Amino acid sequence: MGFTDDGDIAAYRRRRSVEFKHGRIAMLATMGFMTPEIIGHWPGYLSPSMGLKFADVPNGLAALNVVPSLGWTQIVIYFGLIEYSGGFEDYRSGTPGDYAWKALTSDDPEDKRRRLNVDLANGRLAMVAIMAILFQNGVAGTTGPEMWIPAL
């Protein structure tokens, strides 16, 4: 696509770092979308003052209209703080995607390269998967098992 035709190594490393971050967010989003479909919702109240239980919140895009605006505000503020204080400067100081989490990386350079490549590939797959899940949910209204298991 020509993103790297200018030969700017710093810009390339920043794009790669952002790709890792977006891939990891997409992996969490995909699991967050599927988990309630598989194991159910958390017990208890999402908003005790409104009498809203976690079980009352539908999965998928329908949740946008059910979760109170203060809840969405808390989510946006939390992720804004993570983004601001996360220290995602790996593209300036080291290998993009290497945040020194030993579960994801390694001290062995070859193993580290392999693990980061696996992480990158899984992140790319998750970015496609979450977009497909959201599209399917918007069109069909569900992504749950009822789409594949016929009603008896």
PyMOL commands that place a pseudoatom at each C-alpha (Angstrom):
pseudoatom trace, name=CA, resn=MET, resi=1, chain=A, elem=C, hetatm=0, pos=[0.000, 0.000, 0.000]
pseudoatom trace, name=CA, resn=GLY, resi=2, chain=A, elem=C, hetatm=0, pos=[3.015, 2.265, 0.116]
pseudoatom trace, name=CA, resn=PHE, resi=3, chain=A, elem=C, hetatm=0, pos=[2.983, 3.027, 3.848]
pseudoatom trace, name=CA, resn=THR, resi=4, chain=A, elem=C, hetatm=0, pos=[6.722, 2.430, 4.129]
pseudoatom trace, name=CA, resn=ASP, resi=5, chain=A, elem=C, hetatm=0, pos=[7.883, 3.791, 0.785]
pseudoatom trace, name=CA, resn=ASP, resi=6, chain=A, elem=C, hetatm=0, pos=[9.351, 6.870, 2.468]
pseudoatom trace, name=CA, resn=GLY, resi=7, chain=A, elem=C, hetatm=0, pos=[11.884, 4.706, 4.334]
pseudoatom trace, name=CA, resn=ASP, resi=8, chain=A, elem=C, hetatm=0, pos=[11.139, 6.388, 7.679]
pseudoatom trace, name=CA, resn=ILE, resi=9, chain=A, elem=C, hetatm=0, pos=[12.131, 3.716, 10.217]
pseudoatom trace, name=CA, resn=ALA, resi=10, chain=A, elem=C, hetatm=0, pos=[10.645, 5.607, 13.184]
pseudoatom trace, name=CA, resn=ALA, resi=11, chain=A, elem=C, hetatm=0, pos=[7.252, 5.912, 11.465]
pseudoatom trace, name=CA, resn=TYR, resi=12, chain=A, elem=C, hetatm=0, pos=[7.339, 2.214, 10.544]
pseudoatom trace, name=CA, resn=ARG, resi=13, chain=A, elem=C, hetatm=0, pos=[8.153, 1.190, 14.127]
pseudoatom trace, name=CA, resn=ARG, resi=14, chain=A, elem=C, hetatm=0, pos=[5.344, 3.386, 15.473]
pseudoatom trace, name=CA, resn=ARG, resi=15, chain=A, elem=C, hetatm=0, pos=[2.837, 1.854, 13.029]
pseudoatom trace, name=CA, resn=ARG, resi=16, chain=A, elem=C, hetatm=0, pos=[3.978, -1.616, 14.032]
pseudoatom trace, name=CA, resn=SER, resi=17, chain=A, elem=C, hetatm=0, pos=[3.619, -0.734, 17.723]
pseudoatom trace, name=CA, resn=VAL, resi=18, chain=A, elem=C, hetatm=0, pos=[0.086, 0.564, 17.125]
pseudoatom trace, name=CA, resn=GLU, resi=19, chain=A, elem=C, hetatm=0, pos=[-0.721, -2.591, 15.143]
pseudoatom trace, name=CA, resn=PHE, resi=20, chain=A, elem=C, hetatm=0, pos=[0.324, -4.715, 18.132]
pseudoatom trace, name=CA, resn=LYS, resi=21, chain=A, elem=C, hetatm=0, pos=[-1.781, -2.613, 20.482]
pseudoatom trace, name=CA, resn=HIS, resi=22, chain=A, elem=C, hetatm=0, pos=[-4.861, -2.705, 18.256]
pseudoatom trace, name=CA, resn=GLY, resi=23, chain=A, elem=C, hetatm=0, pos=[-4.434, -6.434, 17.749]
pseudoatom trace, name=CA, resn=ARG, resi=24, chain=A, elem=C, hetatm=0, pos=[-4.315, -7.039, 21.501]
pseudoatom trace, name=CA, resn=ILE, resi=25, chain=A, elem=C, hetatm=0, pos=[-7.381, -4.859, 22.020]
pseudoatom trace, name=CA, resn=ALA, resi=26, chain=A, elem=C, hetatm=0, pos=[-9.173, -6.788, 19.262]
pseudoatom trace, name=CA, resn=MET, resi=27, chain=A, elem=C, hetatm=0, pos=[-8.250, -10.103, 20.927]
pseudoatom trace, name=CA, resn=LEU, resi=28, chain=A, elem=C, hetatm=0, pos=[-9.763, -8.873, 24.201]
pseudoatom trace, name=CA, resn=ALA, resi=29, chain=A, elem=C, hetatm=0, pos=[-12.823, -7.501, 22.392]
pseudoatom trace, name=CA, resn=THR, resi=30, chain=A, elem=C, hetatm=0, pos=[-13.397, -10.791, 20.590]
pseudoatom trace, name=CA, resn=MET, resi=31, chain=A, elem=C, hetatm=0, pos=[-13.186, -12.750, 23.825]
pseudoatom trace, name=CA, resn=GLY, resi=32, chain=A, elem=C, hetatm=0, pos=[-15.340, -10.159, 25.590]
pseudoatom trace, name=CA, resn=PHE, resi=33, chain=A, elem=C, hetatm=0, pos=[-17.984, -10.540, 22.924]
pseudoatom trace, name=CA, resn=MET, resi=34, chain=A, elem=C, hetatm=0, pos=[-17.985, -14.341, 22.943]
pseudoatom trace, name=CA, resn=THR, resi=35, chain=A, elem=C, hetatm=0, pos=[-17.558, -15.121, 26.656]
pseudoatom trace, name=CA, resn=PRO, resi=36, chain=A, elem=C, hetatm=0, pos=[-21.033, -14.038, 27.830]
pseudoatom trace, name=CA, resn=GLU, resi=37, chain=A, elem=C, hetatm=0, pos=[-22.534, -16.023, 24.942]
pseudoatom trace, name=CA, resn=ILE, resi=38, chain=A, elem=C, hetatm=0, pos=[-20.732, -19.137, 26.150]
pseudoatom trace, name=CA, resn=ILE, resi=39, chain=A, elem=C, hetatm=0, pos=[-20.651, -18.960, 29.961]
pseudoatom trace, name=CA, resn=GLY, resi=40, chain=A, elem=C, hetatm=0, pos=[-23.287, -16.366, 30.783]
pseudoatom trace, name=CA, resn=HIS, resi=41, chain=A, elem=C, hetatm=0, pos=[-23.231, -12.995, 32.522]
pseudoatom trace, name=CA, resn=TRP, resi=42, chain=A, elem=C, hetatm=0, pos=[-21.689, -11.866, 35.797]
pseudoatom trace, name=CA, resn=PRO, resi=43, chain=A, elem=C, hetatm=0, pos=[-23.956, -12.140, 38.807]
pseudoatom trace, name=CA, resn=GLY, resi=44, chain=A, elem=C, hetatm=0, pos=[-25.098, -9.001, 40.559]
pseudoatom trace, name=CA, resn=TYR, resi=45, chain=A, elem=C, hetatm=0, pos=[-25.987, -5.472, 39.584]
pseudoatom trace, name=CA, resn=LEU, resi=46, chain=A, elem=C, hetatm=0, pos=[-24.435, -3.279, 36.942]
pseudoatom trace, name=CA, resn=SER, resi=47, chain=A, elem=C, hetatm=0, pos=[-26.311, -0.299, 38.360]
pseudoatom trace, name=CA, resn=PRO, resi=48, chain=A, elem=C, hetatm=0, pos=[-27.991, -0.906, 41.733]
pseudoatom trace, name=CA, resn=SER, resi=49, chain=A, elem=C, hetatm=0, pos=[-29.613, 2.541, 41.694]
pseudoatom trace, name=CA, resn=MET, resi=50, chain=A, elem=C, hetatm=0, pos=[-31.320, 1.721, 38.389]
pseudoatom trace, name=CA, resn=GLY, resi=51, chain=A, elem=C, hetatm=0, pos=[-32.035, -1.892, 39.338]
pseudoatom trace, name=CA, resn=LEU, resi=52, chain=A, elem=C, hetatm=0, pos=[-30.026, -3.008, 36.288]
pseudoatom trace, name=CA, resn=LYS, resi=53, chain=A, elem=C, hetatm=0, pos=[-28.425, -6.435, 36.577]
pseudoatom trace, name=CA, resn=PHE, resi=54, chain=A, elem=C, hetatm=0, pos=[-25.592, -7.704, 34.383]
pseudoatom trace, name=CA, resn=ALA, resi=55, chain=A, elem=C, hetatm=0, pos=[-27.982, -10.413, 33.181]
pseudoatom trace, name=CA, resn=ASP, resi=56, chain=A, elem=C, hetatm=0, pos=[-30.332, -7.667, 31.899]
pseudoatom trace, name=CA, resn=VAL, resi=57, chain=A, elem=C, hetatm=0, pos=[-27.698, -6.334, 29.496]
pseudoatom trace, name=CA, resn=PRO, resi=58, chain=A, elem=C, hetatm=0, pos=[-27.923, -8.012, 26.086]
pseudoatom trace, name=CA, resn=ASN, resi=59, chain=A, elem=C, hetatm=0, pos=[-24.805, -9.157, 24.305]
pseudoatom trace, name=CA, resn=GLY, resi=60, chain=A, elem=C, hetatm=0, pos=[-23.488, -7.274, 21.339]
pseudoatom trace, name=CA, resn=LEU, resi=61, chain=A, elem=C, hetatm=0, pos=[-24.499, -3.950, 19.897]
pseudoatom trace, name=CA, resn=ALA, resi=62, chain=A, elem=C, hetatm=0, pos=[-27.824, -3.944, 21.757]
pseudoatom trace, name=CA, resn=ALA, resi=63, chain=A, elem=C, hetatm=0, pos=[-25.858, -3.249, 24.953]
pseudoatom trace, name=CA, resn=LEU, resi=64, chain=A, elem=C, hetatm=0, pos=[-25.088, 0.257, 23.678]
pseudoatom trace, name=CA, resn=ASN, resi=65, chain=A, elem=C, hetatm=0, pos=[-28.663, 1.323, 24.449]
pseudoatom trace, name=CA, resn=VAL, resi=66, chain=A, elem=C, hetatm=0, pos=[-28.931, -0.457, 27.815]
pseudoatom trace, name=CA, resn=VAL, resi=67, chain=A, elem=C, hetatm=0, pos=[-25.724, 0.457, 29.673]
pseudoatom trace, name=CA, resn=PRO, resi=68, chain=A, elem=C, hetatm=0, pos=[-26.174, 3.824, 31.444]
pseudoatom trace, name=CA, resn=SER, resi=69, chain=A, elem=C, hetatm=0, pos=[-24.279, 6.801, 30.038]
pseudoatom trace, name=CA, resn=LEU, resi=70, chain=A, elem=C, hetatm=0, pos=[-22.304, 7.133, 33.274]
pseudoatom trace, name=CA, resn=GLY, resi=71, chain=A, elem=C, hetatm=0, pos=[-21.066, 3.579, 32.720]
pseudoatom trace, name=CA, resn=TRP, resi=72, chain=A, elem=C, hetatm=0, pos=[-19.846, 4.441, 29.223]
pseudoatom trace, name=CA, resn=THR, resi=73, chain=A, elem=C, hetatm=0, pos=[-18.229, 7.591, 30.627]
pseudoatom trace, name=CA, resn=GLN, resi=74, chain=A, elem=C, hetatm=0, pos=[-16.330, 5.499, 33.184]
pseudoatom trace, name=CA, resn=ILE, resi=75, chain=A, elem=C, hetatm=0, pos=[-15.150, 3.138, 30.445]
pseudoatom trace, name=CA, resn=VAL, resi=76, chain=A, elem=C, hetatm=0, pos=[-13.933, 6.006, 28.230]
pseudoatom trace, name=CA, resn=ILE, resi=77, chain=A, elem=C, hetatm=0, pos=[-12.128, 7.703, 31.139]
pseudoatom trace, name=CA, resn=TYR, resi=78, chain=A, elem=C, hetatm=0, pos=[-10.481, 4.431, 32.199]
pseudoatom trace, name=CA, resn=PHE, resi=79, chain=A, elem=C, hetatm=0, pos=[-9.151, 3.658, 28.738]
pseudoatom trace, name=CA, resn=GLY, resi=80, chain=A, elem=C, hetatm=0, pos=[-8.107, 7.276, 28.271]
pseudoatom trace, name=CA, resn=LEU, resi=81, chain=A, elem=C, hetatm=0, pos=[-6.008, 6.999, 31.436]
pseudoatom trace, name=CA, resn=ILE, resi=82, chain=A, elem=C, hetatm=0, pos=[-4.526, 3.706, 30.225]
pseudoatom trace, name=CA, resn=GLU, resi=83, chain=A, elem=C, hetatm=0, pos=[-3.675, 5.291, 26.881]
pseudoatom trace, name=CA, resn=TYR, resi=84, chain=A, elem=C, hetatm=0, pos=[-2.178, 8.363, 28.531]
pseudoatom trace, name=CA, resn=SER, resi=85, chain=A, elem=C, hetatm=0, pos=[-0.140, 6.576, 31.202]
pseudoatom trace, name=CA, resn=GLY, resi=86, chain=A, elem=C, hetatm=0, pos=[0.575, 3.261, 29.481]
pseudoatom trace, name=CA, resn=GLY, resi=87, chain=A, elem=C, hetatm=0, pos=[4.083, 4.149, 28.414]
pseudoatom trace, name=CA, resn=PHE, resi=88, chain=A, elem=C, hetatm=0, pos=[3.654, 2.657, 24.965]
pseudoatom trace, name=CA, resn=GLU, resi=89, chain=A, elem=C, hetatm=0, pos=[6.968, 4.079, 23.813]
pseudoatom trace, name=CA, resn=ASP, resi=90, chain=A, elem=C, hetatm=0, pos=[8.314, 0.677, 22.774]
pseudoatom trace, name=CA, resn=TYR, resi=91, chain=A, elem=C, hetatm=0, pos=[8.810, 1.854, 19.199]
pseudoatom trace, name=CA, resn=ARG, resi=92, chain=A, elem=C, hetatm=0, pos=[11.357, 4.431, 20.399]
pseudoatom trace, name=CA, resn=SER, resi=93, chain=A, elem=C, hetatm=0, pos=[13.184, 2.353, 22.968]
pseudoatom trace, name=CA, resn=GLY, resi=94, chain=A, elem=C, hetatm=0, pos=[13.025, -1.240, 21.778]
pseudoatom trace, name=CA, resn=THR, resi=95, chain=A, elem=C, hetatm=0, pos=[11.150, -3.755, 19.710]
pseudoatom trace, name=CA, resn=PRO, resi=96, chain=A, elem=C, hetatm=0, pos=[7.567, -2.790, 18.823]
pseudoatom trace, name=CA, resn=GLY, resi=97, chain=A, elem=C, hetatm=0, pos=[5.153, -4.916, 20.842]
pseudoatom trace, name=CA, resn=ASP, resi=98, chain=A, elem=C, hetatm=0, pos=[7.735, -5.857, 23.477]
pseudoatom trace, name=CA, resn=TYR, resi=99, chain=A, elem=C, hetatm=0, pos=[6.490, -4.449, 26.763]
pseudoatom trace, name=CA, resn=ALA, resi=100, chain=A, elem=C, hetatm=0, pos=[8.792, -6.806, 28.708]
pseudoatom trace, name=CA, resn=TRP, resi=101, chain=A, elem=C, hetatm=0, pos=[5.896, -9.086, 29.622]
pseudoatom trace, name=CA, resn=LYS, resi=102, chain=A, elem=C, hetatm=0, pos=[7.647, -12.428, 29.853]
pseudoatom trace, name=CA, resn=ALA, resi=103, chain=A, elem=C, hetatm=0, pos=[4.411, -14.246, 29.064]
pseudoatom trace, name=CA, resn=LEU, resi=104, chain=A, elem=C, hetatm=0, pos=[4.519, -12.606, 25.626]
pseudoatom trace, name=CA, resn=THR, resi=105, chain=A, elem=C, hetatm=0, pos=[8.244, -12.287, 25.061]
pseudoatom trace, name=CA, resn=SER, resi=106, chain=A, elem=C, hetatm=0, pos=[11.460, -14.042, 25.976]
pseudoatom trace, name=CA, resn=ASP, resi=107, chain=A, elem=C, hetatm=0, pos=[15.092, -13.369, 26.781]
pseudoatom trace, name=CA, resn=ASP, resi=108, chain=A, elem=C, hetatm=0, pos=[16.105, -15.513, 23.805]
pseudoatom trace, name=CA, resn=PRO, resi=109, chain=A, elem=C, hetatm=0, pos=[16.103, -13.213, 20.719]
pseudoatom trace, name=CA, resn=GLU, resi=110, chain=A, elem=C, hetatm=0, pos=[14.893, -15.917, 18.320]
pseudoatom trace, name=CA, resn=ASP, resi=111, chain=A, elem=C, hetatm=0, pos=[12.106, -17.021, 20.671]
pseudoatom trace, name=CA, resn=LYS, resi=112, chain=A, elem=C, hetatm=0, pos=[11.133, -13.376, 21.250]
pseudoatom trace, name=CA, resn=ARG, resi=113, chain=A, elem=C, hetatm=0, pos=[10.893, -12.781, 17.484]
pseudoatom trace, name=CA, resn=ARG, resi=114, chain=A, elem=C, hetatm=0, pos=[8.761, -15.902, 17.038]
pseudoatom trace, name=CA, resn=ARG, resi=115, chain=A, elem=C, hetatm=0, pos=[6.428, -14.981, 19.909]
pseudoatom trace, name=CA, resn=LEU, resi=116, chain=A, elem=C, hetatm=0, pos=[5.962, -11.421, 18.666]
pseudoatom trace, name=CA, resn=ASN, resi=117, chain=A, elem=C, hetatm=0, pos=[5.225, -12.713, 15.142]
pseudoatom trace, name=CA, resn=VAL, resi=118, chain=A, elem=C, hetatm=0, pos=[2.614, -15.099, 16.576]
pseudoatom trace, name=CA, resn=ASP, resi=119, chain=A, elem=C, hetatm=0, pos=[1.140, -12.227, 18.588]
pseudoatom trace, name=CA, resn=LEU, resi=120, chain=A, elem=C, hetatm=0, pos=[1.017, -10.040, 15.480]
pseudoatom trace, name=CA, resn=ALA, resi=121, chain=A, elem=C, hetatm=0, pos=[-0.688, -12.761, 13.412]
pseudoatom trace, name=CA, resn=ASN, resi=122, chain=A, elem=C, hetatm=0, pos=[-3.231, -13.478, 16.156]
pseudoatom trace, name=CA, resn=GLY, resi=123, chain=A, elem=C, hetatm=0, pos=[-3.906, -9.764, 16.512]
pseudoatom trace, name=CA, resn=ARG, resi=124, chain=A, elem=C, hetatm=0, pos=[-4.539, -9.399, 12.796]
pseudoatom trace, name=CA, resn=LEU, resi=125, chain=A, elem=C, hetatm=0, pos=[-6.935, -12.335, 12.885]
pseudoatom trace, name=CA, resn=ALA, resi=126, chain=A, elem=C, hetatm=0, pos=[-8.718, -10.855, 15.912]
pseudoatom trace, name=CA, resn=MET, resi=127, chain=A, elem=C, hetatm=0, pos=[-9.119, -7.482, 14.164]
pseudoatom trace, name=CA, resn=VAL, resi=128, chain=A, elem=C, hetatm=0, pos=[-10.861, -9.209, 11.266]
pseudoatom trace, name=CA, resn=ALA, resi=129, chain=A, elem=C, hetatm=0, pos=[-12.854, -11.425, 13.667]
pseudoatom trace, name=CA, resn=ILE, resi=130, chain=A, elem=C, hetatm=0, pos=[-14.242, -8.594, 15.810]
pseudoatom trace, name=CA, resn=MET, resi=131, chain=A, elem=C, hetatm=0, pos=[-15.282, -6.643, 12.709]
pseudoatom trace, name=CA, resn=ALA, resi=132, chain=A, elem=C, hetatm=0, pos=[-17.025, -9.753, 11.333]
pseudoatom trace, name=CA, resn=ILE, resi=133, chain=A, elem=C, hetatm=0, pos=[-18.728, -10.375, 14.686]
pseudoatom trace, name=CA, resn=LEU, resi=134, chain=A, elem=C, hetatm=0, pos=[-19.953, -6.768, 14.876]
pseudoatom trace, name=CA, resn=PHE, resi=135, chain=A, elem=C, hetatm=0, pos=[-21.177, -6.886, 11.272]
pseudoatom trace, name=CA, resn=GLN, resi=136, chain=A, elem=C, hetatm=0, pos=[-22.963, -10.193, 11.870]
pseudoatom trace, name=CA, resn=ASN, resi=137, chain=A, elem=C, hetatm=0, pos=[-24.483, -8.864, 15.082]
pseudoatom trace, name=CA, resn=GLY, resi=138, chain=A, elem=C, hetatm=0, pos=[-25.694, -5.707, 13.340]
pseudoatom trace, name=CA, resn=VAL, resi=139, chain=A, elem=C, hetatm=0, pos=[-27.209, -7.589, 10.396]
pseudoatom trace, name=CA, resn=ALA, resi=140, chain=A, elem=C, hetatm=0, pos=[-28.542, -10.749, 12.045]
pseudoatom trace, name=CA, resn=GLY, resi=141, chain=A, elem=C, hetatm=0, pos=[-29.071, -9.339, 15.533]
pseudoatom trace, name=CA, resn=THR, resi=142, chain=A, elem=C, hetatm=0, pos=[-27.057, -12.099, 17.173]
pseudoatom trace, name=CA, resn=THR, resi=143, chain=A, elem=C, hetatm=0, pos=[-23.803, -13.993, 17.055]
pseudoatom trace, name=CA, resn=GLY, resi=144, chain=A, elem=C, hetatm=0, pos=[-24.844, -16.559, 19.594]
pseudoatom trace, name=CA, resn=PRO, resi=145, chain=A, elem=C, hetatm=0, pos=[-25.102, -20.304, 19.294]
pseudoatom trace, name=CA, resn=GLU, resi=146, chain=A, elem=C, hetatm=0, pos=[-28.730, -20.049, 18.123]
pseudoatom trace, name=CA, resn=MET, resi=147, chain=A, elem=C, hetatm=0, pos=[-27.379, -19.070, 14.714]
pseudoatom trace, name=CA, resn=TRP, resi=148, chain=A, elem=C, hetatm=0, pos=[-25.771, -22.501, 14.292]
pseudoatom trace, name=CA, resn=ILE, resi=149, chain=A, elem=C, hetatm=0, pos=[-27.906, -24.764, 16.453]
pseudoatom trace, name=CA, resn=PRO, resi=150, chain=A, elem=C, hetatm=0, pos=[-31.363, -25.273, 14.953]
pseudoatom trace, name=CA, resn=ALA, resi=151, chain=A, elem=C, hetatm=0, pos=[-34.361, -24.848, 17.233]
pseudoatom trace, name=CA, resn=LEU, resi=152, chain=A, elem=C, hetatm=0, pos=[-36.028, -28.090, 18.241]
for i in range(1, 152): cmd.bond("trace and resi %d" % i, "trace and resi %d" % (i + 1))
show_as sticks, trace
zoom trace
